[in-house]
Amino acid sequence: MSEKLDIQADFAVVGAGLSGLRTATELCAAGASVTVFEARDRVGGRVFSAPRTAAPPLVLDLGAQWVGPGQTEVLGLIEELGLHLVPTPGPGAAIWDLDGRVKQGGAAYPPLPPHALAEVLFNAAKVAWMSRRIAPEAPWRAPKSRQWDRLTAEEWIRRHLRAASGREFARMYIRGNVSIEPSETSLLGVLFDLRSIGPARGLATAEAFRVREGTYELARRLGARLGDRIRLADPVRAITQDHDCVTVESDTSALRCRRVAVCIPPPLASQISYTPALPEQRASLLANLPMAPSVKFHAVYQRPFWREKGLSGQAWTAKGPVGLTYDNSPDDGTGRGALVGLAVADEARGLGALDAGGQERAILASLGRLFGPDAAAPDALVIQNWSAEKWTGGCYSAYFPAGVWTSYGSAFRAPCARIHWAGTETSSEWHGYMEGALRSGTRAAREMLQSDAIKVSAR
């Protein structure tokens, strides 16, 4: 440690994703001195846009992208930073790949047999009602929390949906929304995710808009406000607490501060060495929250040919490397078309195991099956495998396997002495979304400022 740079600040923040950036800017606004450590050579975390190499430039969000009504923090930040919203194109029929057959239908409801659709809608309403029995700040305290946490979502589907096509749709819906297999999470996990969003319409409209300039601009402009307070390419390796301060040790420095906010995905947070050791509940929680696998891609065309066929560009599939797609065509006057898509859950794991050429062939074959031969020949295809990202390990977020909520949920976001926790995984509102990340950062900053009576130092 003696060879490292010794620095001091009121507070430290680990991670410069949206939650870390929000935490740091809130602390700075209160007059505190802050140092932010980021392992990557950029800010943003799971918010990232592809380099603008096309002429004219084309913004392609490779990570978190969409926003919708009720997401007050991210919508407010977009307005504050002078960015612009673009509605997600909606008119036209959606494509549904169910039972091994590609069909067209409305975007709201799948083209299932009437009895299967009725069964799905009845049980969807039942799940929504059950989710309202959960307190989002403490889902492990729900009246039936242990029963719901022992039961996987897959087991619940098998018990309550008799029609094979209805079961397939339910699985597809869970995969698309949280990027994991229904067997990988509990019913309680699904109920909490729904409860954190609020009314069912929140989930239905969560992808209503995108940011014209790209969501990475949110992170870049927040990072610009912090300037040289951010130490890029400098991962934190150890955090040591004593009775009145914290030492945060990175690859290049040792920082003494009053408190630290850890704002990185749980699997990465578990790799930091803590002295004294974290409480058992918190350590076990971090060790039992895997990252969901996902591969995101953009296919760019000379024109949005699917609109000529009366299609919206939206597709949902039960099997195959492409799990879902949306129309992502720019409104830049060039007439270009773009489809954005995701491979999720086990399909993402399989796709991620292929080399670059294999990934491209698999995606294009799947697009061709869904949208026709034009879709299999884009002008450009940009692919981002989040599971291969060393400093993320997956996307959309970490998830709660069966039994984790009721075993370790009490450590959900509780501070560990002078260590505070942020990140979308710690948010009880809009859990897994950019909105959740921002709200968690505001909460963590407030906790840190309120925990000490000592005045912060001048900036």
LONU-473285 format. One record per residue (C-alpha): residue number from 1; residue in one letter; x negated, y, z. Coordinates in pm, 1 decimal, always signed. Example, Ala and Ser with C-alpha at 12.3 -4.5 7.8 and 13.67 -1.06 7.14 Angstrom:
BEGIN
<1,A,<-1230.0,-450.0,+780.0>>
<2,S,<-1367.0,-106.0,+714.0>>
This chain:
BEGIN
<1,M,<+0.0,+0.0,+0.0>>
<2,S,<-293.7,+234.0,+62.0>>
<3,E,<-365.3,+249.4,-311.3>>
<4,K,<-13.5,+364.9,-383.4>>
<5,L,<+112.3,+719.5,-392.9>>
<6,D,<+267.0,+820.0,-58.6>>
<7,I,<+571.8,+1040.5,-102.5>>
<8,Q,<+854.8,+1159.2,+115.6>>
<9,A,<+1215.4,+1259.5,+59.9>>
<10,D,<+1536.1,+1277.9,+255.2>>
<11,F,<+1685.1,+988.0,+62.6>>
<12,A,<+1594.0,+722.0,-190.8>>
<13,V,<+1816.0,+566.2,-455.9>>
<14,V,<+1735.3,+231.4,-617.9>>
<15,G,<+1872.8,+213.6,-970.8>>
<16,A,<+1959.4,+484.4,-1222.8>>
<17,G,<+2279.5,+339.2,-1362.0>>
<18,L,<+2597.8,+540.1,-1327.0>>
<19,S,<+2636.2,+455.2,-958.0>>
<20,G,<+2277.9,+549.4,-874.3>>
<21,L,<+2291.6,+868.5,-1078.4>>
<22,R,<+2618.5,+971.1,-913.3>>
<23,T,<+2476.9,+894.4,-567.2>>
<24,A,<+2165.1,+1101.5,-636.7>>
<25,T,<+2344.5,+1399.5,-788.9>>
<26,E,<+2587.6,+1412.2,-495.8>>
<27,L,<+2298.3,+1405.7,-249.3>>
<28,C,<+2115.0,+1678.2,-440.2>>
<29,A,<+2429.9,+1890.4,-449.9>>
<30,A,<+2433.5,+1874.1,-68.8>>
<31,G,<+2080.7,+2014.3,-59.2>>
<32,A,<+1893.9,+1690.2,+4.6>>
<33,S,<+1565.5,+1586.1,-151.2>>
<34,V,<+1605.9,+1260.0,-341.8>>
<35,T,<+1383.8,+1014.6,-527.8>>
<36,V,<+1541.7,+766.9,-769.3>>
<37,F,<+1361.3,+445.8,-863.4>>
<38,E,<+1452.9,+281.6,-1193.5>>
<39,A,<+1298.3,-40.8,-1321.4>>
<40,R,<+1373.8,+33.6,-1685.5>>
<41,D,<+1213.3,+301.9,-1897.2>>
<42,R,<+1554.8,+467.6,-1932.6>>
<43,V,<+1852.9,+562.8,-1721.3>>
<44,G,<+2198.6,+417.6,-1765.5>>
<45,G,<+2179.4,+53.2,-1659.4>>
<46,R,<+2473.4,-122.1,-1824.8>>
<47,V,<+2558.2,+198.5,-2012.6>>
<48,F,<+2348.4,+208.2,-2328.5>>
<49,S,<+2389.9,+313.2,-2690.6>>
<50,A,<+2199.4,+177.7,-2988.5>>
<51,P,<+1934.9,+406.6,-3141.8>>
<52,R,<+2092.5,+634.0,-3400.6>>
<53,T,<+1917.1,+515.8,-3715.0>>
<54,A,<+2203.7,+547.8,-3963.5>>
<55,A,<+2255.4,+856.2,-4176.2>>
<56,P,<+2467.7,+1029.6,-4066.8>>
<57,P,<+2412.9,+902.4,-3709.9>>
<58,L,<+2652.0,+636.3,-3587.7>>
<59,V,<+2710.5,+594.5,-3214.7>>
<60,L,<+2728.3,+228.9,-3110.5>>
<61,D,<+2785.5,+163.4,-2740.8>>
<62,L,<+2613.0,-161.4,-2652.3>>
<63,G,<+2733.7,-168.0,-2292.2>>
<64,A,<+3027.8,-13.7,-2108.2>>
<65,Q,<+3237.9,+179.9,-2354.8>>
<66,W,<+3608.1,+235.1,-2291.0>>
<67,V,<+3800.3,+457.1,-2051.3>>
<68,G,<+4169.0,+500.0,-1982.6>>
<69,P,<+4436.8,+676.8,-1775.4>>
<70,G,<+4386.4,+657.6,-1401.1>>
<71,Q,<+4008.3,+657.0,-1432.6>>
<72,T,<+3988.3,+1002.9,-1284.9>>
<73,E,<+3618.8,+1012.5,-1201.9>>
<74,V,<+3488.6,+913.3,-1542.8>>
<75,L,<+3746.3,+1127.2,-1723.6>>
<76,G,<+3649.6,+1425.0,-1507.6>>
<77,L,<+3281.9,+1365.1,-1574.4>>
<78,I,<+3342.0,+1346.3,-1949.0>>
<79,E,<+3511.5,+1685.3,-1937.0>>
<80,E,<+3247.4,+1832.6,-1704.4>>
<81,L,<+2965.3,+1726.6,-1935.4>>
<82,G,<+3135.2,+1864.6,-2245.7>>
<83,L,<+3190.8,+1527.8,-2410.9>>
<84,H,<+3491.5,+1427.6,-2618.9>>
<85,L,<+3741.4,+1141.5,-2612.2>>
<86,V,<+3847.8,+949.7,-2921.1>>
<87,P,<+4161.2,+729.3,-2907.2>>
<88,T,<+4100.5,+361.6,-2967.3>>
<89,P,<+4274.8,+285.1,-3298.0>>
<90,G,<+4594.7,+94.0,-3232.7>>
<91,P,<+4840.0,+74.2,-3525.5>>
<92,G,<+4868.3,-255.7,-3704.9>>
<93,A,<+4895.2,-622.9,-3622.8>>
<94,A,<+4656.5,-804.1,-3392.5>>
<95,I,<+4492.7,-1136.5,-3473.0>>
<96,W,<+4539.8,-1425.0,-3232.1>>
<97,D,<+4337.8,-1746.2,-3257.4>>
<98,L,<+4535.0,-1994.3,-3048.1>>
<99,D,<+4570.6,-2369.4,-3084.2>>
<100,G,<+4296.0,-2360.7,-3345.7>>
<101,R,<+4510.4,-2150.9,-3579.1>>
<102,V,<+4468.2,-1784.8,-3672.4>>
<103,K,<+4794.5,-1592.6,-3650.3>>
<104,Q,<+4904.4,-1232.1,-3666.5>>
<105,G,<+5122.6,-1072.8,-3404.1>>
<106,G,<+5175.1,-772.0,-3183.5>>
<107,A,<+4893.3,-644.8,-2964.4>>
<108,A,<+5097.4,-668.4,-2644.0>>
<109,Y,<+5218.1,-1029.5,-2661.8>>
<110,P,<+5063.9,-1340.1,-2818.2>>
<111,P,<+5260.5,-1529.8,-3086.5>>
<112,L,<+5346.2,-1820.8,-2859.7>>
<113,P,<+5652.6,-2046.7,-2880.5>>
<114,P,<+5941.0,-1878.5,-2693.5>>
<115,H,<+5933.8,-2120.1,-2400.1>>
<116,A,<+5556.3,-2081.9,-2357.6>>
<117,L,<+5574.7,-1702.4,-2378.6>>
<118,A,<+5853.9,-1691.9,-2123.0>>
<119,E,<+5648.9,-1908.7,-1887.5>>
<120,V,<+5343.1,-1685.5,-1932.6>>
<121,L,<+5539.7,-1366.0,-1867.6>>
<122,F,<+5710.5,-1511.7,-1559.5>>
<123,N,<+5379.3,-1619.2,-1406.0>>
<124,A,<+5207.1,-1295.2,-1503.4>>
<125,A,<+5471.8,-1105.8,-1308.7>>
<126,K,<+5420.2,-1345.2,-1017.2>>
<127,V,<+5044.4,-1286.4,-1017.9>>
<128,A,<+5098.5,-909.4,-1029.5>>
<129,W,<+5329.7,-936.7,-727.7>>
<130,M,<+5076.3,-1149.1,-539.1>>
<131,S,<+4798.8,-898.5,-610.0>>
<132,R,<+4999.5,-625.5,-439.3>>
<133,R,<+4975.0,-821.5,-113.8>>
<134,I,<+4599.7,-761.8,-108.5>>
<135,A,<+4433.5,-464.2,+57.1>>
<136,P,<+4164.4,-369.8,-197.8>>
<137,E,<+3925.8,-260.7,+78.9>>
<138,A,<+3946.4,-604.5,+244.4>>
<139,P,<+4085.0,-879.7,+18.5>>
<140,W,<+3956.7,-1147.2,+256.3>>
<141,R,<+4221.5,-1036.2,+506.3>>
<142,A,<+4520.8,-1108.0,+282.7>>
<143,P,<+4782.0,-1338.4,+444.4>>
<144,K,<+4692.1,-1627.5,+213.1>>
<145,S,<+4333.6,-1527.1,+140.5>>
<146,R,<+4173.7,-1859.7,+236.8>>
<147,Q,<+4425.9,-2060.6,+41.3>>
<148,W,<+4384.9,-1836.5,-263.3>>
<149,D,<+4006.3,-1834.6,-233.5>>
<150,R,<+3979.4,-2214.7,-226.3>>
<151,L,<+4183.9,-2245.3,-543.6>>
<152,T,<+4008.1,-2167.3,-869.7>>
<153,A,<+4192.0,-1967.9,-1134.0>>
<154,E,<+4172.2,-2274.4,-1358.5>>
<155,E,<+4344.0,-2489.9,-1096.8>>
<156,W,<+4618.5,-2230.3,-1058.6>>
<157,I,<+4670.8,-2221.5,-1436.2>>
<158,R,<+4705.3,-2599.1,-1448.8>>
<159,R,<+4956.1,-2599.8,-1163.5>>
<160,H,<+5180.5,-2322.0,-1291.6>>
<161,L,<+5167.4,-2330.0,-1670.5>>
<162,R,<+5304.1,-2642.8,-1836.9>>
<163,A,<+5276.2,-2539.6,-2202.0>>
<164,A,<+4931.2,-2607.0,-2347.0>>
<165,S,<+4943.5,-2288.5,-2553.6>>
<166,G,<+5033.2,-2085.3,-2246.0>>
<167,R,<+4739.1,-2230.1,-2055.6>>
<168,E,<+4509.0,-2149.5,-2344.3>>
<169,F,<+4628.2,-1790.5,-2351.9>>
<170,A,<+4583.0,-1749.6,-1975.6>>
<171,R,<+4226.2,-1878.6,-1998.1>>
<172,M,<+4154.6,-1652.5,-2292.1>>
<173,Y,<+4292.6,-1352.5,-2104.0>>
<174,I,<+4070.9,-1412.2,-1800.7>>
<175,R,<+3764.8,-1464.6,-2018.4>>
<176,G,<+3827.7,-1145.2,-2210.0>>
<177,N,<+3880.9,-930.1,-1902.4>>
<178,V,<+3604.2,-1054.6,-1671.3>>
<179,S,<+3380.9,-1258.1,-1906.8>>
<180,I,<+3382.3,-1578.1,-1701.8>>
<181,E,<+3556.6,-1912.1,-1721.8>>
<182,P,<+3867.4,-1947.5,-1502.3>>
<183,S,<+3691.6,-2233.9,-1323.4>>
<184,E,<+3417.4,-1993.5,-1208.5>>
<185,T,<+3630.1,-1769.2,-989.7>>
<186,S,<+3905.3,-1812.6,-737.6>>
<187,L,<+4264.1,-1704.3,-759.6>>
<188,L,<+4176.3,-1447.0,-491.4>>
<189,G,<+3905.1,-1310.3,-718.3>>
<190,V,<+4155.5,-1259.4,-999.3>>
<191,L,<+4409.6,-1101.4,-764.3>>
<192,F,<+4149.9,-860.5,-627.6>>
<193,D,<+4040.3,-755.0,-975.2>>
<194,L,<+4401.6,-676.2,-1062.4>>
<195,R,<+4462.5,-496.3,-733.3>>
<196,S,<+4154.4,-278.2,-778.2>>
<197,I,<+4301.2,-143.4,-1102.1>>
<198,G,<+4644.7,-74.6,-959.6>>
<199,P,<+4964.5,-104.8,-1164.6>>
<200,A,<+4957.6,-354.2,-1451.3>>
<201,R,<+4972.3,-67.2,-1698.6>>
<202,G,<+4624.5,+32.4,-1578.5>>
<203,L,<+4478.8,-284.5,-1727.3>>
<204,A,<+4688.2,-248.1,-2042.3>>
<205,T,<+4552.3,+102.2,-2108.3>>
<206,A,<+4198.4,+64.0,-1969.9>>
<207,E,<+4056.7,+73.0,-2324.0>>
<208,A,<+4265.9,+362.1,-2453.4>>
<209,F,<+3970.5,+589.3,-2534.7>>
<210,R,<+3602.3,+590.6,-2612.8>>
<211,V,<+3349.8,+874.8,-2597.7>>
<212,R,<+3269.0,+1025.1,-2935.5>>
<213,E,<+2909.7,+1099.4,-2838.4>>
<214,G,<+2867.9,+756.4,-2674.8>>
<215,T,<+2892.0,+666.3,-2308.0>>
<216,Y,<+2513.9,+673.0,-2277.8>>
<217,E,<+2545.7,+1051.7,-2286.6>>
<218,L,<+2710.8,+1029.9,-1945.7>>
<219,A,<+2397.1,+875.6,-1802.0>>
<220,R,<+2151.1,+1082.0,-2004.3>>
<221,R,<+2304.9,+1412.9,-1904.0>>
<222,L,<+2335.7,+1314.8,-1539.2>>
<223,G,<+1974.3,+1203.0,-1549.9>>
<224,A,<+1869.6,+1535.6,-1698.8>>
<225,R,<+2012.8,+1709.3,-1393.2>>
<226,L,<+1782.1,+1505.0,-1172.1>>
<227,G,<+1473.9,+1560.2,-1387.6>>
<228,D,<+1150.2,+1439.1,-1233.0>>
<229,R,<+1330.3,+1306.8,-926.8>>
<230,I,<+1372.3,+987.1,-1132.0>>
<231,R,<+1076.7,+749.6,-1144.6>>
<232,L,<+1123.5,+535.4,-1456.2>>
<233,A,<+964.9,+193.1,-1512.7>>
<234,D,<+903.1,+169.8,-1138.0>>
<235,P,<+1095.9,-122.2,-983.4>>
<236,V,<+1141.1,-140.3,-608.0>>
<237,R,<+988.4,-448.9,-448.1>>
<238,A,<+1039.1,-398.6,-74.6>>
<239,I,<+1246.0,-197.9,+172.1>>
<240,T,<+1133.0,-174.0,+535.7>>
<241,Q,<+1337.6,-15.3,+811.8>>
<242,D,<+1230.2,+104.4,+1154.5>>
<243,H,<+1417.0,+297.6,+1421.7>>
<244,D,<+1423.8,+631.9,+1241.8>>
<245,C,<+1332.1,+589.8,+874.3>>
<246,V,<+1299.3,+362.8,+574.5>>
<247,T,<+997.6,+283.1,+358.7>>
<248,V,<+1080.4,+203.4,-2.9>>
<249,E,<+790.4,+36.5,-182.5>>
<250,S,<+780.2,+27.7,-561.0>>
<251,D,<+510.4,-76.7,-805.7>>
<252,T,<+349.4,+268.7,-788.0>>
<253,S,<+447.0,+430.8,-460.1>>
<254,A,<+560.1,+402.5,-101.3>>
<255,L,<+831.2,+649.3,-9.7>>
<256,R,<+932.7,+739.1,+343.3>>
<257,C,<+1291.1,+855.3,+375.7>>
<258,R,<+1587.9,+860.1,+611.6>>
<259,R,<+1817.4,+633.7,+414.3>>
<260,V,<+1828.0,+441.7,+88.0>>
<261,A,<+2111.3,+349.8,-148.1>>
<262,V,<+2068.1,+24.5,-339.7>>
<263,C,<+2264.6,+68.3,-663.4>>
<264,I,<+2164.8,-231.3,-874.3>>
<265,P,<+2342.5,-558.1,-962.0>>
<266,P,<+2361.1,-801.3,-666.9>>
<267,P,<+2124.5,-1066.4,-813.4>>
<268,L,<+1857.3,-797.5,-855.7>>
<269,A,<+1921.2,-654.8,-509.0>>
<270,S,<+1868.0,-1002.5,-364.0>>
<271,Q,<+1516.7,-1010.3,-513.2>>
<272,I,<+1400.1,-713.7,-304.1>>
<273,S,<+1209.8,-802.1,+13.5>>
<274,Y,<+1382.0,-657.1,+322.5>>
<275,T,<+1217.5,-604.2,+662.1>>
<276,P,<+1382.8,-677.9,+893.0>>
<277,A,<+1579.7,-934.7,+700.0>>
<278,L,<+1927.5,-839.4,+591.3>>
<279,P,<+2217.2,-962.7,+807.7>>
<280,E,<+2314.5,-1316.4,+712.5>>
<281,Q,<+2650.2,-1211.3,+567.0>>
<282,R,<+2496.5,-952.1,+334.0>>
<283,A,<+2207.3,-1178.1,+229.0>>
<284,S,<+2446.6,-1464.9,+155.2>>
<285,L,<+2680.7,-1236.6,-37.6>>
<286,L,<+2398.5,-1113.6,-261.6>>
<287,A,<+2278.0,-1469.7,-316.0>>
<288,N,<+2623.9,-1590.2,-420.8>>
<289,L,<+2724.6,-1325.6,-675.1>>
<290,P,<+2611.8,-1431.2,-1025.5>>
<291,M,<+2628.8,-1199.2,-1324.7>>
<292,A,<+2888.5,-1274.7,-1589.8>>
<293,P,<+2741.7,-1356.5,-1933.0>>
<294,S,<+2835.8,-1148.0,-2235.5>>
<295,V,<+2707.0,-1063.9,-2581.4>>
<296,K,<+2833.0,-745.0,-2743.1>>
<297,F,<+2802.5,-661.4,-3110.0>>
<298,H,<+2898.1,-400.3,-3369.0>>
<299,A,<+2960.8,-485.4,-3732.8>>
<300,V,<+2951.5,-178.1,-3960.2>>
<301,Y,<+3122.4,-166.8,-4301.3>>
<302,Q,<+3163.8,+84.6,-4582.0>>
<303,R,<+3532.9,+111.2,-4495.5>>
<304,P,<+3778.1,-31.5,-4236.9>>
<305,F,<+3917.1,-285.1,-4483.2>>
<306,W,<+4137.0,-452.7,-4219.8>>
<307,R,<+4360.4,-145.2,-4208.3>>
<308,E,<+4447.4,-203.6,-4574.4>>
<309,K,<+4591.1,-538.5,-4463.0>>
<310,G,<+4800.8,-383.5,-4189.0>>
<311,L,<+4564.6,-502.4,-3913.5>>
<312,S,<+4460.6,-304.7,-3608.1>>
<313,G,<+4114.9,-462.9,-3585.2>>
<314,Q,<+4206.8,-617.6,-3252.5>>
<315,A,<+4154.5,-991.6,-3221.8>>
<316,W,<+4173.3,-1238.2,-2932.8>>
<317,T,<+4038.4,-1589.8,-2963.5>>
<318,A,<+4058.0,-1893.6,-2737.7>>
<319,K,<+3747.7,-2059.7,-2884.3>>
<320,G,<+3449.4,-1954.7,-3091.8>>
<321,P,<+3161.6,-1712.4,-3046.7>>
<322,V,<+3374.7,-1399.9,-3096.1>>
<323,G,<+3611.2,-1371.0,-2801.0>>
<324,L,<+3771.6,-1037.1,-2879.0>>
<325,T,<+3730.6,-743.1,-3117.1>>
<326,Y,<+3851.2,-385.1,-3155.7>>
<327,D,<+3843.6,-125.1,-3429.5>>
<328,N,<+3547.9,+98.4,-3349.2>>
<329,S,<+3539.8,+300.9,-3672.2>>
<330,P,<+3386.7,+648.0,-3633.9>>
<331,D,<+3587.7,+963.8,-3691.0>>
<332,D,<+3296.2,+1139.5,-3862.2>>
<333,G,<+3450.0,+1185.7,-4205.0>>
<334,T,<+3232.7,+920.4,-4372.1>>
<335,G,<+3512.9,+665.0,-4406.5>>
<336,R,<+3296.7,+395.1,-4253.1>>
<337,G,<+3451.4,+108.4,-4063.1>>
<338,A,<+3323.6,-72.4,-3755.0>>
<339,L,<+3437.9,-367.9,-3552.4>>
<340,V,<+3311.7,-401.1,-3197.3>>
<341,G,<+3326.9,-747.0,-3046.0>>
<342,L,<+3234.9,-952.5,-2744.3>>
<343,A,<+3131.2,-1309.5,-2687.3>>
<344,V,<+3228.4,-1400.0,-2332.3>>
<345,A,<+3190.9,-1668.5,-2067.3>>
<346,D,<+3066.9,-2006.7,-2194.3>>
<347,E,<+3071.6,-1888.5,-2555.9>>
<348,A,<+2834.4,-1606.8,-2457.9>>
<349,R,<+2603.7,-1857.5,-2290.4>>
<350,G,<+2599.5,-2069.0,-2604.4>>
<351,L,<+2546.7,-1771.8,-2832.9>>
<352,G,<+2273.0,-1632.1,-2610.7>>
<353,A,<+2081.7,-1959.8,-2636.5>>
<354,L,<+2043.0,-1914.0,-3013.9>>
<355,D,<+1767.4,-1717.9,-3181.0>>
<356,A,<+1848.9,-1385.6,-3347.2>>
<357,G,<+1926.9,-1546.8,-3681.1>>
<358,G,<+2150.1,-1807.4,-3523.1>>
<359,Q,<+2342.9,-1542.9,-3330.8>>
<360,E,<+2399.9,-1341.4,-3647.8>>
<361,R,<+2520.8,-1642.8,-3846.7>>
<362,A,<+2758.6,-1752.8,-3572.9>>
<363,I,<+2911.1,-1407.3,-3529.7>>
<364,L,<+2955.2,-1347.9,-3902.5>>
<365,A,<+3113.8,-1689.3,-3954.1>>
<366,S,<+3359.9,-1618.4,-3673.6>>
<367,L,<+3443.1,-1271.0,-3810.0>>
<368,G,<+3499.2,-1422.0,-4154.2>>
<369,R,<+3740.5,-1676.2,-4010.4>>
<370,L,<+3936.7,-1403.4,-3832.4>>
<371,F,<+3937.2,-1118.6,-4083.2>>
<372,G,<+3844.0,-1278.0,-4415.9>>
<373,P,<+3526.6,-1281.7,-4629.1>>
<374,D,<+3480.2,-902.5,-4621.5>>
<375,A,<+3415.0,-924.0,-4247.7>>
<376,A,<+3131.3,-1171.7,-4296.9>>
<377,A,<+2927.0,-923.1,-4502.3>>
<378,P,<+2876.2,-603.3,-4299.2>>
<379,D,<+2626.8,-334.3,-4391.0>>
<380,A,<+2478.7,-367.4,-4042.6>>
<381,L,<+2517.2,-595.1,-3742.1>>
<382,V,<+2382.4,-485.3,-3403.0>>
<383,I,<+2378.9,-744.7,-3122.9>>
<384,Q,<+2313.4,-698.8,-2750.2>>
<385,N,<+2274.6,-1005.7,-2528.8>>
<386,W,<+2308.9,-872.6,-2174.3>>
<387,S,<+2211.7,-1199.3,-2010.8>>
<388,A,<+1866.1,-1161.2,-2167.6>>
<389,E,<+1818.7,-818.4,-2006.3>>
<390,K,<+1566.0,-862.1,-1726.5>>
<391,W,<+1693.5,-569.6,-1521.5>>
<392,T,<+2062.4,-656.6,-1559.2>>
<393,G,<+2103.2,-1029.8,-1609.4>>
<394,G,<+2453.8,-1011.4,-1752.2>>
<395,C,<+2766.5,-804.0,-1807.1>>
<396,Y,<+3039.2,-688.2,-1741.2>>
<397,S,<+2955.6,-732.1,-1371.2>>
<398,A,<+2877.4,-982.4,-1097.9>>
<399,Y,<+3166.8,-1208.2,-1003.2>>
<400,F,<+3295.0,-1385.1,-692.6>>
<401,P,<+3299.7,-1767.0,-719.3>>
<402,A,<+3556.3,-1963.7,-520.8>>
<403,G,<+3506.0,-1930.3,-145.4>>
<404,V,<+3274.8,-1629.0,-154.8>>
<405,W,<+3530.8,-1361.3,-70.3>>
<406,T,<+3649.0,-1529.5,+248.8>>
<407,S,<+3300.8,-1650.2,+349.6>>
<408,Y,<+3102.5,-1330.0,+297.7>>
<409,G,<+3351.9,-1061.0,+199.5>>
<410,S,<+3311.3,-864.6,+522.6>>
<411,A,<+2970.5,-754.3,+389.0>>
<412,F,<+3134.7,-626.2,+68.4>>
<413,R,<+2993.9,-274.6,+103.5>>
<414,A,<+2913.4,-225.6,+472.0>>
<415,P,<+2578.5,-46.3,+528.0>>
<416,C,<+2291.9,-244.6,+680.1>>
<417,A,<+2156.1,+13.4,+924.5>>
<418,R,<+1984.6,+265.0,+691.5>>
<419,I,<+2051.9,+70.8,+371.2>>
<420,H,<+2367.4,+163.1,+181.2>>
<421,W,<+2518.8,-16.8,-115.8>>
<422,A,<+2669.3,+112.8,-436.4>>
<423,G,<+2743.8,-20.1,-782.9>>
<424,T,<+3067.7,-117.6,-949.4>>
<425,E,<+3055.5,-451.9,-764.8>>
<426,T,<+3100.6,-262.3,-435.1>>
<427,S,<+3402.9,-63.4,-547.3>>
<428,S,<+3751.7,-148.3,-427.3>>
<429,E,<+3894.8,+64.5,-708.8>>
<430,W,<+3834.5,-12.2,-1076.4>>
<431,H,<+3599.3,-291.8,-976.6>>
<432,G,<+3374.0,-380.5,-1272.2>>
<433,Y,<+3436.0,-56.6,-1462.7>>
<434,M,<+3236.8,+264.8,-1508.7>>
<435,E,<+3502.1,+426.9,-1293.0>>
<436,G,<+3419.4,+187.3,-1010.9>>
<437,A,<+3048.3,+263.4,-1045.0>>
<438,L,<+3106.0,+638.2,-1013.2>>
<439,R,<+3341.8,+602.3,-718.6>>
<440,S,<+3093.5,+378.7,-538.9>>
<441,G,<+2819.3,+638.0,-586.8>>
<442,T,<+3033.3,+912.2,-436.7>>
<443,R,<+3115.3,+688.4,-141.8>>
<444,A,<+2752.8,+591.8,-80.2>>
<445,A,<+2636.7,+954.6,-88.8>>
<446,R,<+2908.4,+1051.9,+156.1>>
<447,E,<+2809.6,+768.5,+391.0>>
<448,M,<+2445.1,+872.0,+383.0>>
<449,L,<+2514.5,+1238.9,+445.6>>
<450,Q,<+2756.2,+1169.1,+728.2>>
<451,S,<+2539.2,+908.4,+901.8>>
<452,D,<+2275.6,+1153.9,+1026.8>>
<453,A,<+2319.2,+1480.2,+1213.7>>
<454,I,<+1975.4,+1591.3,+1089.8>>
<455,K,<+1989.2,+1871.3,+835.4>>
<456,V,<+1865.0,+1783.4,+490.4>>
<457,S,<+1547.7,+1948.7,+370.4>>
<458,A,<+1550.9,+2228.1,+116.4>>
<459,R,<+1525.8,+2120.8,-244.9>>
